[in-house]
Structures are given as C-alpha cells and as structure tokens.
Amino acid sequence: MVLYGRRGCHLCDIAREQVARACASAGATWREVDVDDDAELVARYSDLVPVVTVDGRHHAHWRVDEAELLTALRN
C-alpha cells in the first residue's frame, strides 16, 4: 500500500493517520512517497493528493474512507 502526498498538506496528515491505523489492523505494510520529489508524480498526482494505492491500483484520493481501505487491504 502506498500513500502519495506532500509536506504541508493537511489532508495528507489526516490520511497518514488513517492509513497507519488501517494497515496496523490488517497487518499490512505501507510506505509514503512525497510526490514533490519526482516530476512524473507531480504531473500525475499533484492536484489529487493524498492518493492511496492498494496493490498498485488507485484506491482513493483527497479523502480516505478508513473502513473501505481496511476492506481493500483484507481482500
């Protein structure tokens, strides 16, 4: 599971907490990527952060539904 975000993004801060809880509950690992460190990621995700992908597929952007994320992680 990957959380794409950026520094200073309040929605990213909220998503980070939700992702951490959901992953802990599901026993899943996750990593965070700062989109501003990669021009391609800026082009792809800049206006959508935070973006969450599960198994390489787009799961959510802007707001994360923690229950839906937990379901996706368990499947």
Summary of the structure (lengths in Angstrom):
residues: 75
radius of gyration: 11.4
end to end distance: 12.6
largest distance: 33.1
contacts: 208
relative contact order: 0.25
helix: 48%
strand: 23%
